[in-house]
């Protein structure tokens, strides 16, 4: 019974997607909507296949920006979250600034990075860091703060120092929250890179979308959206795989 329910749960999402695509394709054909306004899924799939070599070239640039910015955000957020957790005055001083930074639309500050650092990859990496930093830092900080005090007192009563307690108790128990933040940031990283490319770049899926939009090639815009979605799924899946490797007990808990 449980096995059949599990199979049904796995089939429901793709079935819903196929239904949406079928309604979309049928609606476009029935209403005779021009392709330059709204192409159907079949047309988008053909365009995606036909422009795959070009999109792979642009996608490599976007992926490189995502990975570098994402890794930098992880390192920065991890270090700052640990310091904030250990030193309360730092947490009280820095956390409001972190929250306030999220109220500023990234699209409004990204042009400044273009002015300051030019049209290279650095402005895109900075944008990726900005959009990824807060979910990672806040998730890890919440995980560290949520550790049961009884565990901490038990280890301290056994003579464990702060570093040992952090390494053997707090970090392992905070890892599920940390990986939750990583999954959110993984999808944000692609968005951040694309936003940076919209504002000025020589290559990248954001640049490809902008050029296609200016030439009214809507099918190519949708094909780029598909590529961006696939990149996001790939990054989230990679984080999920890393989570299962690092904390295998989370998989047992979900089951």
C-alpha positions as CSV (number, residue, x, y, z in Angstrom):
1,X,0.0,0.0,0.0
2,X,2.8,2.4,0.9
3,X,4.7,1.5,-2.2
4,X,1.7,2.3,-4.5
5,X,1.2,5.5,-2.7
6,X,4.8,6.5,-3.2
7,X,4.6,5.7,-6.9
8,X,1.4,7.9,-7.1
9,X,3.1,10.7,-5.3
10,X,6.0,10.6,-7.9
11,X,3.6,10.5,-10.8
12,X,1.4,13.4,-9.8
13,X,3.9,16.3,-10.4
14,X,4.9,15.3,-14.0
15,X,1.3,14.5,-14.8
16,X,0.3,18.1,-13.7
17,X,3.1,19.5,-15.8
18,X,2.0,17.5,-18.9
19,X,-1.6,18.6,-18.3
20,X,-0.5,22.3,-18.2
21,X,1.6,21.9,-21.3
22,X,-1.3,20.2,-23.2
23,X,-3.8,23.0,-22.2
24,X,-1.2,25.6,-23.2
25,X,-0.5,24.0,-26.6
26,X,-4.3,23.4,-27.2
27,X,-5.1,27.0,-26.3
28,X,-2.5,28.5,-28.5
29,X,-3.7,26.4,-31.5
30,X,-7.4,26.9,-30.8
31,X,-7.1,30.7,-30.3
32,X,-4.6,31.0,-33.2
33,X,-2.2,33.1,-31.1
34,X,0.8,34.3,-33.2
35,X,4.1,32.7,-32.3
36,X,5.7,36.1,-31.8
37,X,3.2,36.8,-28.9
38,X,3.0,33.3,-27.3
39,X,4.5,30.2,-28.9
40,X,3.3,26.8,-27.9
41,X,5.4,24.2,-26.0
42,X,6.0,22.3,-29.2
43,X,7.5,25.3,-30.9
44,X,9.6,26.1,-27.8
45,X,10.9,22.6,-27.7
46,X,11.9,22.8,-31.4
47,X,13.7,26.1,-30.8
48,X,15.4,24.7,-27.7
49,X,16.7,21.8,-29.7
50,X,17.7,23.9,-32.6
51,X,19.6,26.5,-30.6
52,X,21.1,24.0,-28.1
53,X,24.8,24.6,-29.1
54,X,24.4,28.3,-28.7
55,X,22.6,28.1,-25.4
56,X,25.2,25.7,-24.1
57,X,27.8,28.3,-24.8
58,X,25.8,31.0,-23.0
59,X,24.9,28.5,-20.3
60,X,28.5,27.7,-19.4
61,X,29.1,31.4,-18.7
62,X,26.0,31.6,-16.5
63,X,26.8,28.4,-14.7
64,X,30.4,29.6,-14.0
65,X,29.1,32.8,-12.5
66,X,26.5,30.9,-10.4
67,X,29.1,28.4,-9.0
68,X,31.7,31.0,-8.1
69,X,29.2,33.3,-6.5
70,X,27.4,30.4,-4.7
71,X,30.6,29.0,-3.2
72,X,31.7,32.4,-2.2
73,X,28.4,33.1,-0.5
74,X,28.5,29.8,1.3
75,X,32.0,30.5,2.7
76,X,31.1,34.1,3.7
77,X,27.7,33.2,5.2
78,X,29.2,30.2,7.1
79,X,31.9,32.3,8.7
80,X,29.7,35.2,9.6
81,X,27.0,33.0,11.0
82,X,29.5,31.2,13.3
83,X,30.8,34.5,14.5
84,X,27.3,35.9,15.1
85,X,26.3,32.8,17.0
86,X,29.4,32.9,19.3
87,X,29.5,36.6,19.9
88,X,26.1,38.1,20.9
89,X,27.0,41.8,20.4
90,X,28.1,41.0,16.8
91,X,24.8,39.3,16.2
92,X,22.8,42.2,17.5
93,X,24.8,44.6,15.4
94,X,25.0,42.7,12.1
95,X,21.6,40.9,11.9
96,X,19.5,44.1,11.5
97,X,21.8,45.1,8.7
98,X,21.4,41.7,7.0
99,X,17.6,42.0,7.2
100,X,17.7,45.6,5.9
101,X,19.8,44.6,3.0
102,X,17.0,42.3,1.8
103,X,14.6,45.2,1.5
104,X,16.6,46.8,-1.3
105,X,15.7,45.3,-4.7
106,X,18.8,43.8,-6.2
107,X,17.8,45.1,-9.7
108,X,18.3,48.6,-8.3
109,X,21.8,48.2,-7.0
110,X,23.1,45.9,-9.7
111,X,23.8,48.8,-12.1
112,X,26.2,50.3,-9.6
113,X,28.3,47.2,-9.8
114,X,28.4,47.5,-13.6
115,X,29.6,51.2,-13.2
116,X,32.2,50.3,-10.5
117,X,33.5,47.0,-11.9
118,X,32.8,47.0,-15.6
119,X,31.0,44.5,-17.8
120,X,33.1,41.4,-16.8
121,X,32.1,38.5,-14.6
122,X,32.8,40.2,-11.3
123,X,29.6,42.3,-11.1
124,X,27.5,39.1,-11.8
125,X,29.4,37.2,-9.1
126,X,28.7,40.0,-6.6
127,X,25.0,39.9,-7.4
128,X,24.9,36.1,-6.9
129,X,26.7,36.5,-3.6
130,X,24.2,39.1,-2.5
131,X,21.1,37.1,-3.3
132,X,22.5,33.8,-1.9
133,X,24.1,35.1,1.3
134,X,21.1,35.9,3.5
135,X,19.2,32.6,3.1
136,X,22.3,30.6,3.9
137,X,23.4,32.8,6.9
138,X,20.0,33.1,8.4
139,X,19.2,29.4,8.1
140,X,22.5,28.3,9.7
141,X,22.1,30.9,12.4
142,X,18.6,29.6,13.1
143,X,19.9,26.1,13.2
144,X,22.7,26.9,15.6
145,X,20.4,28.9,17.9
146,X,17.8,26.1,17.9
147,X,20.1,23.4,19.3
148,X,18.7,22.0,22.6
149,X,20.3,23.5,25.6
150,X,20.4,20.2,27.3
151,X,22.8,18.8,24.7
152,X,25.1,21.8,25.2
153,X,25.0,21.5,29.0
154,X,25.7,17.8,28.8
155,X,28.8,18.2,26.7
156,X,30.1,21.1,28.8
157,X,29.6,19.0,32.0
158,X,31.9,16.4,30.4
159,X,34.6,19.0,30.0
160,X,34.1,19.8,26.3
161,X,35.3,23.3,25.2
162,X,33.4,25.7,23.0
163,X,35.2,24.5,19.8
164,X,34.5,20.8,20.6
165,X,30.8,21.6,21.4
166,X,30.5,23.5,18.2
167,X,32.1,20.7,16.1
168,X,30.4,17.7,17.8
169,X,27.0,19.1,18.8
170,X,25.9,22.4,17.3
171,X,27.1,22.0,13.7
172,X,25.8,18.5,13.2
173,X,22.4,19.5,14.6
174,X,22.3,22.7,12.5
175,X,23.2,21.0,9.2
176,X,19.6,20.3,8.2
177,X,18.7,24.0,8.5
178,X,21.9,24.9,6.7
179,X,21.1,22.7,3.8
180,X,17.6,24.1,3.6
181,X,19.1,27.5,3.1
182,X,21.5,26.1,0.5
183,X,18.6,24.8,-1.5
184,X,16.9,28.1,-1.5
185,X,20.1,29.9,-2.5
186,X,20.9,27.4,-5.2
187,X,17.8,28.5,-7.1
188,X,18.5,32.2,-6.3
189,X,22.0,32.0,-7.7
190,X,20.9,31.4,-11.3
191,X,18.4,34.3,-11.0
192,X,21.2,36.6,-9.6
193,X,23.5,35.7,-12.5
194,X,20.8,36.3,-15.1
195,X,19.9,39.7,-13.5
196,X,23.5,40.7,-13.7
197,X,23.7,39.7,-17.4
198,X,20.5,41.6,-18.2
199,X,22.3,44.8,-17.2
200,X,25.3,44.3,-19.3
201,X,27.4,41.3,-20.4
202,X,28.9,39.8,-23.5
203,X,27.8,36.2,-22.9
204,X,25.3,34.4,-20.7
205,X,21.7,33.3,-20.8
206,X,20.6,36.7,-19.6
207,X,22.3,38.3,-22.5
208,X,20.8,35.7,-24.9
209,X,17.3,36.5,-23.5
210,X,17.9,40.2,-24.0
211,X,19.0,39.8,-27.6
212,X,16.1,37.5,-28.3
213,X,13.6,39.9,-26.7
214,X,14.9,42.9,-28.8
215,X,14.4,40.9,-32.0
216,X,11.0,39.7,-30.9
217,X,12.0,36.0,-31.0
218,X,9.7,35.0,-28.2
219,X,10.3,31.3,-28.8
220,X,14.0,31.9,-28.0
221,X,13.1,33.8,-24.8
222,X,11.0,30.8,-23.6
223,X,13.8,28.4,-24.6
224,X,16.2,30.4,-22.5
225,X,13.7,30.3,-19.6
226,X,13.7,26.5,-20.0
227,X,17.5,26.4,-19.9
228,X,17.5,28.7,-16.7
229,X,15.0,26.4,-15.1
230,X,17.0,23.3,-15.9
231,X,20.1,25.0,-14.4
232,X,18.2,25.8,-11.2
233,X,16.9,22.3,-10.9
234,X,20.4,20.9,-11.5
235,X,21.9,23.1,-8.7
236,X,19.1,22.3,-6.2
237,X,19.5,18.5,-7.1
238,X,23.2,18.8,-6.5
239,X,22.6,20.4,-3.1
240,X,20.1,17.6,-2.3
241,X,22.7,15.0,-3.2
242,X,25.3,16.6,-1.0
243,X,22.8,16.7,1.9
244,X,22.1,13.0,1.6
245,X,25.9,12.4,1.6
246,X,26.7,14.6,4.5
247,X,23.6,14.0,6.7
248,X,22.2,10.6,5.6
249,X,19.9,10.6,8.7
250,X,17.8,13.4,7.1
251,X,16.8,11.0,4.3
252,X,15.7,8.4,6.9
253,X,13.7,11.1,8.7
254,X,11.9,12.1,5.5
255,X,11.1,8.5,4.8
